[in-house]
């Protein structure tokens, strides 16, 4: 079964070029100007943090939040775009420096849940039922500071509270093993799916897999995707690349390891990703050296790389590959794949 591929990205992927070691090097691009670029670059959906859609969310009433989100929905409609998901941005508030859902302070845990409910309100106003949870600070700086049993239960309770708040939403957990925390409590997709079993509505808890996050956990992204698809739980992806077990780099898709990227495209295509409405998200950053007029090439390059690898995968002789596999001649299979990537084999 071949997949159906449509592409999304978030407004943060067109950014000012700041990093932890230096200030912005490009002018900020207004939100509506970013929306105007989506279709030109071949993208059809927008990923949102709650405060991407509604800035200063903590200062607004729930009714005002919904009104502002509806105005954004009108902008999306004018540009022919839809919202893919909304994610509560919990990790930048002073009340979440030691975690939101897992904070040792009950008042901070309550804030995190209420902020998540406002994100759900925004999602509904934008016309999407998808909520993404990147559990950025749900971990520890020092092991003795939190009880991991209690912390896991608190995350599950928070997810359950969100599911109870709106019976139409789905929650996609975006796991990551570290950064900004030393270690997180839900480091892999296996942990995320197990957490869903604790919520009382596991059918509404799935996952979003980011290539770099899997690599940071020492795992192969295509295997993580395959594991999730075997459970019918891969509801979105963030494709990018990563040069080793470092900080989260969000490099253009395929720019470090082309074969690793090929296998992600191949597993998605072979198992019909996108045929139930899933989007291919590209969570990539422009190089800091890029001038403002060309600071969207990372998005163009990532999409083009995906489509070219898709063409290569679909052009391979599956019978020939099956023969190598049946003969257990993996060296010949290895060479065949390499030749395909180098443009020397295939049906063309």
C-alpha positions, 0 to 999 in steps of 0.5 A: 500500500503506497502512502499519500504525502502532504507536508506541514511545518510550524511558524518557528521553522522560519526563524530569526537564526538565534541560538543558545550561543548568539542573538538573532541574525535575521529580522523576524518574519510576521506571522501572516507573511509566513502563512503566505509562504506555505503554498509557494513552498509546497506545504498545506498545513500549519503546526501550532504551539498555543501561543503561535496562534494566540500570543500572551495567552496567559493574560487572556480570558478563555473567551478572548482566547477562542475569539483570537484563535477564530481570527487565525482560522480565518487567516488560514482559510484565506491562504488555503491552509489548515491547522495540523495540530496545537501543542501547549507550550509549557516549557517557557513559563516560569511556573514550569522550570521544574516541569509542568505536569510533574512539578512537585508544586500542586499549583504549578501542576494545576497551571499546566493542566489549565494551560493545556485545556486552553490549547484544546480550546484553540485547537477546536477553534482552528478546526483540528482535534490533534493535540501534541505533547512535547514533554520538554521539562517532564523529567529531572535534573537530579534523580532524587528530586522526584519520584518516578512512579509519582511523576509517571502517574502525574503525566498520565493524570494530566493526559486523562484530564485533557481527554476528559475535557474534550471527547473529540481530541486525540493526543500525540505524544512527541517523545524525546530522551533529553534536552532541556532536562537531563533525562525525561520520563517518556523518552521513547515511543514505547514509553508514550504508547504505554503511558496511553494505556494508563489514561482510560482512553488509549485509543485516543493517545498516539504519537508523533515521531521526530527523527532527531529525537529517536537518534538522540535516544540511540534508536533508528527513526524508521524502526520507531516509526515501524513500531508505532505503525504496527500499533496503528499509532503513528499519527504524525512525524517530524522529519529532520536529521541529526549529526550524532548524539548531541543537542537537538540540531533539526538539520534538513532532512537527509542532510547527514545520513541519506540512507537513514532518511531513505529508510524513513521514507520507505517505511512510511510509504510501504505501510500507507502513511498519510492514507488516513489523513496524516501529515509529513511534518518537517521540523527543520532549522535554517543554517545560522549563516543564511541571509533572510531572503533565502532562509526557507531553503531548508524547508524546500530542500527537505521536501524535495529530498523526501520526494526524491527518496520516495521516487527511488524507493518506488523505483526499486525492483521489489522482486529482486530485493525479495530474492536477495532476502530469501537467499539471505544475501544481504551483501548483495541487497546492501549494494543494490540499495546503495546503487539505488541511492547513487542513481545506478539501479532501479526500474528506470 
